[in-house]
Amino acid sequence: MTIAFLTLARRRRICRDAPCEFGQVQEPRRKKSVKYSLIGILNLIVVAFASEQNTLRDIEAFAHDITRRQLKKLGLKGGDTPCDTTIYN
């Protein structure tokens, strides 16, 4: 995992500047089974890739390393973060 090589300031800038517009993406999941917004998960993946996280496990670790405020800004509300299985599915 390469997150240790990024400075805290760089990680904060990436999380601040990276949320994308995914308004045209259709939600394929049933409403009953949705815990995290699709837009939030897509934003997390984009930010993690921009932070040199290349695997699902790295993305999951990255999500645990950023603050709740940053997760909220990405569109992931709530206290917990998605696991690698959630990101994969």
Chimera marker file (.cmm) of the C-alpha trace (Angstrom):
<marker_set name="trace">
<marker id="1" x="0.000" y="0.000" z="0.000" r="1" g="1" b="0" radius="0.5"/>
<marker id="2" x="1.412" y="3.404" z="-0.972" r="1" g="1" b="0" radius="0.5"/>
<marker id="3" x="-0.740" y="5.773" z="1.075" r="1" g="1" b="0" radius="0.5"/>
<marker id="4" x="2.137" y="6.294" z="3.516" r="1" g="1" b="0" radius="0.5"/>
<marker id="5" x="4.123" y="8.053" z="0.772" r="1" g="1" b="0" radius="0.5"/>
<marker id="6" x="1.487" y="10.763" z="0.337" r="1" g="1" b="0" radius="0.5"/>
<marker id="7" x="1.635" y="13.705" z="2.674" r="1" g="1" b="0" radius="0.5"/>
<marker id="8" x="-1.392" y="14.497" z="4.769" r="1" g="1" b="0" radius="0.5"/>
<marker id="9" x="-1.780" y="17.806" z="2.929" r="1" g="1" b="0" radius="0.5"/>
<marker id="10" x="-1.776" y="16.041" z="-0.451" r="1" g="1" b="0" radius="0.5"/>
<marker id="11" x="-4.410" y="13.524" z="0.683" r="1" g="1" b="0" radius="0.5"/>
<marker id="12" x="-6.585" y="16.391" z="1.924" r="1" g="1" b="0" radius="0.5"/>
<marker id="13" x="-6.210" y="18.268" z="-1.381" r="1" g="1" b="0" radius="0.5"/>
<marker id="14" x="-7.130" y="15.173" z="-3.364" r="1" g="1" b="0" radius="0.5"/>
<marker id="15" x="-10.253" y="14.593" z="-1.246" r="1" g="1" b="0" radius="0.5"/>
<marker id="16" x="-11.214" y="18.271" z="-1.447" r="1" g="1" b="0" radius="0.5"/>
<marker id="17" x="-10.770" y="18.690" z="-5.194" r="1" g="1" b="0" radius="0.5"/>
<marker id="18" x="-11.696" y="15.316" z="-6.630" r="1" g="1" b="0" radius="0.5"/>
<marker id="19" x="-15.453" y="14.712" z="-6.261" r="1" g="1" b="0" radius="0.5"/>
<marker id="20" x="-16.776" y="14.210" z="-9.778" r="1" g="1" b="0" radius="0.5"/>
<marker id="21" x="-20.148" y="14.638" z="-11.386" r="1" g="1" b="0" radius="0.5"/>
<marker id="22" x="-21.717" y="11.221" z="-11.864" r="1" g="1" b="0" radius="0.5"/>
<marker id="23" x="-25.271" y="12.506" z="-12.264" r="1" g="1" b="0" radius="0.5"/>
<marker id="24" x="-25.910" y="10.471" z="-15.416" r="1" g="1" b="0" radius="0.5"/>
<marker id="25" x="-24.999" y="7.137" z="-13.774" r="1" g="1" b="0" radius="0.5"/>
<marker id="26" x="-28.060" y="4.956" z="-13.176" r="1" g="1" b="0" radius="0.5"/>
<marker id="27" x="-28.365" y="3.123" z="-9.861" r="1" g="1" b="0" radius="0.5"/>
<marker id="28" x="-28.549" y="-0.615" z="-10.728" r="1" g="1" b="0" radius="0.5"/>
<marker id="29" x="-29.071" y="-1.839" z="-7.147" r="1" g="1" b="0" radius="0.5"/>
<marker id="30" x="-32.361" y="-2.480" z="-5.362" r="1" g="1" b="0" radius="0.5"/>
<marker id="31" x="-33.185" y="0.240" z="-2.843" r="1" g="1" b="0" radius="0.5"/>
<marker id="32" x="-33.485" y="-2.307" z="-0.023" r="1" g="1" b="0" radius="0.5"/>
<marker id="33" x="-29.875" y="-3.436" z="-0.443" r="1" g="1" b="0" radius="0.5"/>
<marker id="34" x="-28.268" y="0.011" z="-0.734" r="1" g="1" b="0" radius="0.5"/>
<marker id="35" x="-26.213" y="1.169" z="2.249" r="1" g="1" b="0" radius="0.5"/>
<marker id="36" x="-23.797" y="3.509" z="0.443" r="1" g="1" b="0" radius="0.5"/>
<marker id="37" x="-24.652" y="5.792" z="-2.446" r="1" g="1" b="0" radius="0.5"/>
<marker id="38" x="-23.282" y="4.751" z="-5.813" r="1" g="1" b="0" radius="0.5"/>
<marker id="39" x="-22.031" y="8.305" z="-6.394" r="1" g="1" b="0" radius="0.5"/>
<marker id="40" x="-20.138" y="8.166" z="-3.089" r="1" g="1" b="0" radius="0.5"/>
<marker id="41" x="-18.499" y="4.856" z="-3.976" r="1" g="1" b="0" radius="0.5"/>
<marker id="42" x="-17.510" y="6.120" z="-7.427" r="1" g="1" b="0" radius="0.5"/>
<marker id="43" x="-16.051" y="9.297" z="-5.913" r="1" g="1" b="0" radius="0.5"/>
<marker id="44" x="-14.109" y="7.210" z="-3.389" r="1" g="1" b="0" radius="0.5"/>
<marker id="45" x="-12.660" y="5.041" z="-6.170" r="1" g="1" b="0" radius="0.5"/>
<marker id="46" x="-11.611" y="8.087" z="-8.228" r="1" g="1" b="0" radius="0.5"/>
<marker id="47" x="-9.961" y="9.743" z="-5.221" r="1" g="1" b="0" radius="0.5"/>
<marker id="48" x="-8.232" y="6.508" z="-4.210" r="1" g="1" b="0" radius="0.5"/>
<marker id="49" x="-6.873" y="5.948" z="-7.730" r="1" g="1" b="0" radius="0.5"/>
<marker id="50" x="-5.646" y="9.553" z="-7.773" r="1" g="1" b="0" radius="0.5"/>
<marker id="51" x="-3.892" y="8.749" z="-4.484" r="1" g="1" b="0" radius="0.5"/>
<marker id="52" x="-2.098" y="5.777" z="-6.066" r="1" g="1" b="0" radius="0.5"/>
<marker id="53" x="-4.308" y="3.104" z="-4.476" r="1" g="1" b="0" radius="0.5"/>
<marker id="54" x="-4.493" y="0.297" z="-7.022" r="1" g="1" b="0" radius="0.5"/>
<marker id="55" x="-6.355" y="-2.587" z="-5.385" r="1" g="1" b="0" radius="0.5"/>
<marker id="56" x="-9.718" y="-2.970" z="-3.671" r="1" g="1" b="0" radius="0.5"/>
<marker id="57" x="-7.973" y="-3.609" z="-0.354" r="1" g="1" b="0" radius="0.5"/>
<marker id="58" x="-5.906" y="-0.430" z="-0.830" r="1" g="1" b="0" radius="0.5"/>
<marker id="59" x="-9.082" y="1.537" z="-1.567" r="1" g="1" b="0" radius="0.5"/>
<marker id="60" x="-10.712" y="0.098" z="1.557" r="1" g="1" b="0" radius="0.5"/>
<marker id="61" x="-7.658" y="1.057" z="3.660" r="1" g="1" b="0" radius="0.5"/>
<marker id="62" x="-7.673" y="4.521" z="2.089" r="1" g="1" b="0" radius="0.5"/>
<marker id="63" x="-11.343" y="4.948" z="3.039" r="1" g="1" b="0" radius="0.5"/>
<marker id="64" x="-10.467" y="4.091" z="6.644" r="1" g="1" b="0" radius="0.5"/>
<marker id="65" x="-7.554" y="6.553" z="6.634" r="1" g="1" b="0" radius="0.5"/>
<marker id="66" x="-9.474" y="9.645" z="5.525" r="1" g="1" b="0" radius="0.5"/>
<marker id="67" x="-11.687" y="11.617" z="7.875" r="1" g="1" b="0" radius="0.5"/>
<marker id="68" x="-15.464" y="11.373" z="8.236" r="1" g="1" b="0" radius="0.5"/>
<marker id="69" x="-15.714" y="14.906" z="6.881" r="1" g="1" b="0" radius="0.5"/>
<marker id="70" x="-13.822" y="13.848" z="3.744" r="1" g="1" b="0" radius="0.5"/>
<marker id="71" x="-16.034" y="10.772" z="3.355" r="1" g="1" b="0" radius="0.5"/>
<marker id="72" x="-19.111" y="12.977" z="3.641" r="1" g="1" b="0" radius="0.5"/>
<marker id="73" x="-17.739" y="15.344" z="1.007" r="1" g="1" b="0" radius="0.5"/>
<marker id="74" x="-17.277" y="12.338" z="-1.309" r="1" g="1" b="0" radius="0.5"/>
<marker id="75" x="-20.929" y="11.411" z="-0.776" r="1" g="1" b="0" radius="0.5"/>
<marker id="76" x="-20.477" y="8.649" z="1.806" r="1" g="1" b="0" radius="0.5"/>
<marker id="77" x="-22.622" y="9.664" z="4.746" r="1" g="1" b="0" radius="0.5"/>
<marker id="78" x="-22.646" y="7.770" z="8.013" r="1" g="1" b="0" radius="0.5"/>
<marker id="79" x="-19.976" y="6.634" z="10.389" r="1" g="1" b="0" radius="0.5"/>
<marker id="80" x="-18.558" y="3.549" z="8.739" r="1" g="1" b="0" radius="0.5"/>
<marker id="81" x="-16.741" y="3.029" z="5.446" r="1" g="1" b="0" radius="0.5"/>
<marker id="82" x="-17.457" y="0.547" z="2.651" r="1" g="1" b="0" radius="0.5"/>
<marker id="83" x="-15.420" y="-2.650" z="2.628" r="1" g="1" b="0" radius="0.5"/>
<marker id="84" x="-13.650" y="-4.021" z="-0.442" r="1" g="1" b="0" radius="0.5"/>
<marker id="85" x="-16.599" y="-6.333" z="-1.221" r="1" g="1" b="0" radius="0.5"/>
<marker id="86" x="-18.971" y="-3.353" z="-1.327" r="1" g="1" b="0" radius="0.5"/>
<marker id="87" x="-16.608" y="-1.482" z="-3.623" r="1" g="1" b="0" radius="0.5"/>
<marker id="88" x="-16.260" y="-4.534" z="-5.891" r="1" g="1" b="0" radius="0.5"/>
<marker id="89" x="-19.984" y="-5.207" z="-6.140" r="1" g="1" b="0" radius="0.5"/>
<link id1="1" id2="2" r="1" g="1" b="0" radius="0.2"/>
<link id1="2" id2="3" r="1" g="1" b="0" radius="0.2"/>
<link id1="3" id2="4" r="1" g="1" b="0" radius="0.2"/>
<link id1="4" id2="5" r="1" g="1" b="0" radius="0.2"/>
<link id1="5" id2="6" r="1" g="1" b="0" radius="0.2"/>
<link id1="6" id2="7" r="1" g="1" b="0" radius="0.2"/>
<link id1="7" id2="8" r="1" g="1" b="0" radius="0.2"/>
<link id1="8" id2="9" r="1" g="1" b="0" radius="0.2"/>
<link id1="9" id2="10" r="1" g="1" b="0" radius="0.2"/>
<link id1="10" id2="11" r="1" g="1" b="0" radius="0.2"/>
<link id1="11" id2="12" r="1" g="1" b="0" radius="0.2"/>
<link id1="12" id2="13" r="1" g="1" b="0" radius="0.2"/>
<link id1="13" id2="14" r="1" g="1" b="0" radius="0.2"/>
<link id1="14" id2="15" r="1" g="1" b="0" radius="0.2"/>
<link id1="15" id2="16" r="1" g="1" b="0" radius="0.2"/>
<link id1="16" id2="17" r="1" g="1" b="0" radius="0.2"/>
<link id1="17" id2="18" r="1" g="1" b="0" radius="0.2"/>
<link id1="18" id2="19" r="1" g="1" b="0" radius="0.2"/>
<link id1="19" id2="20" r="1" g="1" b="0" radius="0.2"/>
<link id1="20" id2="21" r="1" g="1" b="0" radius="0.2"/>
<link id1="21" id2="22" r="1" g="1" b="0" radius="0.2"/>
<link id1="22" id2="23" r="1" g="1" b="0" radius="0.2"/>
<link id1="23" id2="24" r="1" g="1" b="0" radius="0.2"/>
<link id1="24" id2="25" r="1" g="1" b="0" radius="0.2"/>
<link id1="25" id2="26" r="1" g="1" b="0" radius="0.2"/>
<link id1="26" id2="27" r="1" g="1" b="0" radius="0.2"/>
<link id1="27" id2="28" r="1" g="1" b="0" radius="0.2"/>
<link id1="28" id2="29" r="1" g="1" b="0" radius="0.2"/>
<link id1="29" id2="30" r="1" g="1" b="0" radius="0.2"/>
<link id1="30" id2="31" r="1" g="1" b="0" radius="0.2"/>
<link id1="31" id2="32" r="1" g="1" b="0" radius="0.2"/>
<link id1="32" id2="33" r="1" g="1" b="0" radius="0.2"/>
<link id1="33" id2="34" r="1" g="1" b="0" radius="0.2"/>
<link id1="34" id2="35" r="1" g="1" b="0" radius="0.2"/>
<link id1="35" id2="36" r="1" g="1" b="0" radius="0.2"/>
<link id1="36" id2="37" r="1" g="1" b="0" radius="0.2"/>
<link id1="37" id2="38" r="1" g="1" b="0" radius="0.2"/>
<link id1="38" id2="39" r="1" g="1" b="0" radius="0.2"/>
<link id1="39" id2="40" r="1" g="1" b="0" radius="0.2"/>
<link id1="40" id2="41" r="1" g="1" b="0" radius="0.2"/>
<link id1="41" id2="42" r="1" g="1" b="0" radius="0.2"/>
<link id1="42" id2="43" r="1" g="1" b="0" radius="0.2"/>
<link id1="43" id2="44" r="1" g="1" b="0" radius="0.2"/>
<link id1="44" id2="45" r="1" g="1" b="0" radius="0.2"/>
<link id1="45" id2="46" r="1" g="1" b="0" radius="0.2"/>
<link id1="46" id2="47" r="1" g="1" b="0" radius="0.2"/>
<link id1="47" id2="48" r="1" g="1" b="0" radius="0.2"/>
<link id1="48" id2="49" r="1" g="1" b="0" radius="0.2"/>
<link id1="49" id2="50" r="1" g="1" b="0" radius="0.2"/>
<link id1="50" id2="51" r="1" g="1" b="0" radius="0.2"/>
<link id1="51" id2="52" r="1" g="1" b="0" radius="0.2"/>
<link id1="52" id2="53" r="1" g="1" b="0" radius="0.2"/>
<link id1="53" id2="54" r="1" g="1" b="0" radius="0.2"/>
<link id1="54" id2="55" r="1" g="1" b="0" radius="0.2"/>
<link id1="55" id2="56" r="1" g="1" b="0" radius="0.2"/>
<link id1="56" id2="57" r="1" g="1" b="0" radius="0.2"/>
<link id1="57" id2="58" r="1" g="1" b="0" radius="0.2"/>
<link id1="58" id2="59" r="1" g="1" b="0" radius="0.2"/>
<link id1="59" id2="60" r="1" g="1" b="0" radius="0.2"/>
<link id1="60" id2="61" r="1" g="1" b="0" radius="0.2"/>
<link id1="61" id2="62" r="1" g="1" b="0" radius="0.2"/>
<link id1="62" id2="63" r="1" g="1" b="0" radius="0.2"/>
<link id1="63" id2="64" r="1" g="1" b="0" radius="0.2"/>
<link id1="64" id2="65" r="1" g="1" b="0" radius="0.2"/>
<link id1="65" id2="66" r="1" g="1" b="0" radius="0.2"/>
<link id1="66" id2="67" r="1" g="1" b="0" radius="0.2"/>
<link id1="67" id2="68" r="1" g="1" b="0" radius="0.2"/>
<link id1="68" id2="69" r="1" g="1" b="0" radius="0.2"/>
<link id1="69" id2="70" r="1" g="1" b="0" radius="0.2"/>
<link id1="70" id2="71" r="1" g="1" b="0" radius="0.2"/>
<link id1="71" id2="72" r="1" g="1" b="0" radius="0.2"/>
<link id1="72" id2="73" r="1" g="1" b="0" radius="0.2"/>
<link id1="73" id2="74" r="1" g="1" b="0" radius="0.2"/>
<link id1="74" id2="75" r="1" g="1" b="0" radius="0.2"/>
<link id1="75" id2="76" r="1" g="1" b="0" radius="0.2"/>
<link id1="76" id2="77" r="1" g="1" b="0" radius="0.2"/>
<link id1="77" id2="78" r="1" g="1" b="0" radius="0.2"/>
<link id1="78" id2="79" r="1" g="1" b="0" radius="0.2"/>
<link id1="79" id2="80" r="1" g="1" b="0" radius="0.2"/>
<link id1="80" id2="81" r="1" g="1" b="0" radius="0.2"/>
<link id1="81" id2="82" r="1" g="1" b="0" radius="0.2"/>
<link id1="82" id2="83" r="1" g="1" b="0" radius="0.2"/>
<link id1="83" id2="84" r="1" g="1" b="0" radius="0.2"/>
<link id1="84" id2="85" r="1" g="1" b="0" radius="0.2"/>
<link id1="85" id2="86" r="1" g="1" b="0" radius="0.2"/>
<link id1="86" id2="87" r="1" g="1" b="0" radius="0.2"/>
<link id1="87" id2="88" r="1" g="1" b="0" radius="0.2"/>
<link id1="88" id2="89" r="1" g="1" b="0" radius="0.2"/>
</marker_set>
